[in-house]
């Protein structure tokens, strides 16, 4: 077996689990689930039938991925993050044929105790802060905080805030203005309402030399106005 399953976990065959994946204490992977390569499922993670998890995904403790959920490559799900699959649940009404799809796109982060209501797409490298409640689609690279969740700025692929030249926290400035990640040096620009990296395609993996974090977030975090 090319993947690891802790003795306390349950994996119901047939399902697909990629090489190098680790499934830890008290997890349950149901029949028909697909989990990619080099993933880590922390303690007490549930993966329902039909769920698709990409490569390099990190799912922290106490997260349930219900049917209808698609998780692309290198997504991070923080401890006790919540996802749903029925928009209007009632105990006495069966809606198994009406599950709404939730799509977490490549490289997105869902913070600890955040809730993603079903039927939305969280864009590539978007960053949903701890405790936020997401009720609508999130653009690529967007930073979302609060209840209900609202976009407060932009995050780089390395998870650092992107600041416009005029100095306003989290604002992307004028279309075409170049924003630079203070950790990686990668440049970003807003074009037609979408933020894009100018130095690396969104679907390309990070080079090995860029995969080791070197600067703590608090070191670079902009000062918020009171």
N, C-alpha and C positions, 0 to 999 in steps of 0.2 A: 504493500500500500504506500503510495507516494505522498499521502497527506496524513496529518495527525488528528486523531479523535480521542479525547480524554475518556477514560472508562465510564465516567458518570454521564456522558452525553449520549443522546439517541440520534442515530442517522438511519432513516427509513429507506431501504432500497425499493425501487431503483431511483437514484438521483445522480447528479453529476457534481463531482468535487474535484477541483483542479490541483495540480501538483504543488506541493509546498504549503498548502493551506493548513491552518491550525484551528481546531474546533475545541473549545475549552469547557470547563465544568458546567454541567447541567444544561447544555444547549440541546435544542431539538431541531433537526432538519427533516422536513417531511418529504414524502414521495413526490418526485417530479420537480423538486427544486434544482436550480443550477447555480453553482458557486464556482468562481474562476480560480485562477492560480494565485498563490502567495497572499491569500486573504487571512485575516485573523478575526475570529469570532470570540469575544470575551465571554465571561460567565453569564449564563442564563439568557442566551440569545435564541430567539425563535425565528425560523425561516419556513414560511408556509409553502405549500405546493404551488408550482407555477411561478414563484419568485425567481428573478434572474439577478445575480450578483456578478459584477465584472471582476477583473483582475486587480490585485493590490488593494482591495477594500479593507478598511479597518472598522469593525463594529464593536463598540465598547459594551460594557456590562448592561444587562437588562433592557435590551432593544428587541422589539418584535417587528419583523418584516412580513406583512400580511399579503395575501394573494392580490395581485394587481400592481405590486411594487417592482420597479426596475431600477437597479443601482448600477451605474456605469463604473468604469475603471477608476481606481484611486480615490473613491469617495471616503470621507471620514464621518462616522456617526458617533457622537459623544454619548457618555453614560446616560441611560434612561431617556434618550430621545424617543419621541412618540410619532408613529405614523398610523394612519387609519385607512380604511378602504370602502366605507359606506358613508355617504354624505348625510343621510337622514335616518340613522338607525332607530329601530323599534324592536324590542324583544319579541313581540308577537307577529312581526312581519318578516317573512323570509325574503332576502334580497341577494341570494348567492349569485344570481345571474346579472346583477347590477353593480358589481364591484367597480369602483372608479380607479383608473390608473394613476399612479404617482411615479414621476420620473425624476430621479436624482442624477444629474448629468456629471460628466467626467470631472473629477477633482473637487467637487463641492464639499463643503463642511457643514454639518448640522451639529450645533453645539449641545452641550449637556442640558437635558430637560426641555429642549425645544420641541415644539409640536408642529408637524407638517400635516395640515388637513388634506385629505385625499383629493385627487383630481388636478393637482398642480404640478408644474415643472420647475425644479430648482436648477438654474443654469450652471454652465461650466465654471468652476472655480468660484462660485458664489459662496458667501460666508454668512450663515444664519447663526446669530449670537445665542449664547446660552439663555434659555428661558423664553425665547421669542416664539410667537405663534404665527405661522405662515398660512395665509388664507388665499393667496393668489400667486401667479407665476413670478419667479424671481429671475432677473436678467443675469447673464454671465458677469462674473466678477463683482456683483452687487453685495454690499454689506447691509444686512437686514437685522434690525433690533426691535424689541418692544412687543406690546400686546395691544392691538393687533400689530403684526410685523410691518414695518415701513423701511424703505431704503434710506440709509443714512450716509451713504458714500460708496466708495469702491475699495476693493481689496486686490492686491496683486496675487499672482500665482503662488507666491511664497507666504501669503497670509499677512502681508503688511499693508497698512493704509496708504492709499495713493492721494497725494495732496497737490492741488493745482498751484501754479506759480503765484497766484494772487493770495495764497496763504489760507484760504478758507478750508476748514477741516472737512475732508471727504468730498468736496465739490470737484467735478470733473472739468469745470471751466468751459471755454468755448470749444466748439467742434474742431477737431484736429489738434488741439493743444496736447503736447506730449507730457505725460506724467511718468516719473521714473521710480521704480521700486528701490527703496534705500538699502535693501539687503542684497538683491541679486543684480541690480543695475539694469534689468530689463525695462524697456520703454513701452508705454501704453498710450493709446489715443482713442478718443471718442469720435466715431464716424457713423452718421445716420442713426444716432441714438444708441449705438452698441459700442461697448468698450472692447478693444482688441489689442493683443500684444504685438508689437512691431518686430520683435526679435525671435519669437518662437511660435510656431503654429499651435493653436489651441489643442489639436489632437496629437501633437508630437510629445513623446515622453521627455521629462527633464534630463539633461545630460548628467552623468554621474557626478561631476564636479559641482553641480547645483543642488544635490539632494541632501546635503548635510547642513542643518541649521547652524548658523554661526552667531546670530544676534537675537537677543531676547526681545519679545514684542514690546515690553514696557520701556525698553531703551529707546525705541524709535516712535512710540505712540505719541501722536500730537496732543498738545494740551487742549482739552475741551474748555470752551468758555462757559462760565457759570450762569 
